[in-house]
Amino acid sequence: MDLLNTLVDKGLRRELPTREEALAVLATSDDELLDVVAAAGKVRRQWFGRRVKLNYLVNLKSGLCPEDCSYCSQRLGSTAGILKYTWLKPDEASEAAAAGVAGGAKRVCLVASGRGPTDRDVDRVGKTIEAIKEQNEGVEVCACLGLLSDGQAERLRAAGADAYNHNLNTSEGTYGEITTTHTYADRVDTVQKAHAAGLSACSGLIAGMGESDEDLVDVVYALRELDSDSVPVNFLIPFEGTPLAKEWHLTPQRCLRILAMVRFVCPDVEVRIAGGREVHLRSMQPLALNIANSIFLGDYLTSEGQAGQADLDMIADAGFEVEGAGTTTLPRHRVDAAAAAGGCGSHAEAGAGGGCGSHEQGGGCGPCGGHAAPAEAAPVAAAGSAGEGEGPNARTDLVAVRRRGAGTDLAPNA
């Protein structure tokens, strides 16, 4: 296809595609899907080889969020049966983080529900960062605490944070339809505060909320303009008990096209498959590794993921390798640019690669979206066929509330 050849050429030169080209990727047919994946794979390999970065989420504070994000199981008014607990102590969080690092995670993402941190919260998270880094040499830490006030990003960096995550989630034009308690501009402001403080900026999106192709392109172009080092792509987990519980619009093919569009628009940044990958990509997850260069290991904020060993097996079987702690994630030109600006490139070996999940499906910022549930997991909704209004794509049997790890007495999945 001439379109794909053009996009590959532009991706190898880090040239921005036109909006029409980005939209055309989303409009390709299933017959063209493997060609789309192969083209995006050429760009991915140019900048990241066959490395896959592993990230690990620690939910520091779960549930009881005052914000009304429609997609979130921790939102105000949510009746989803998620874990609810207040702040983990630094040693508890460090113990949880160590499980992910032992499983191969290079970055730990510390997430807390809520609108944004108080100064006391920032101090608390700073102590947690220090505890994690003392016990896990070389680990990268991303904080994800909601909207930041002036000076808080600088304090997090001084405490040792390498990155900050705050997702845009959807286009500016439709943001007010999913959240009313804060604005799209608030989110942009927080990403800019993190960037200005020298933190590696991580910001992504949620697909599957009923948005149009134009909305998806709008938010990805906005992320490129913000110069995020990492772009997590979340696929909505329609939790029972949330306003979007019946939104089952995604297919594995649609998810792959979305990932490819993100890769073409943001060719040299860390593209992460975040919340919802097992629910929506399912058996096509290994194919997605040809496009994305980063995933989360194990469980999410409020939902369970497939076994950590299954993630490692998938990576190896697909012909990829786990990125080592001594490897810089981002391409050298991005590292050098950050260092020249006095930012994350000089702070932690390039802040080496982006942040965590998303202020998505999780009330804090990490993807609490579901993953394929282990047999012992308690499902959010009864397994089986789609419920009223859900449509043929519904896989409620794959959505499971997290019942292990942080905030419980059970060992984490890593």
Disulfide bonds with the S-S distance in Angstrom:
none
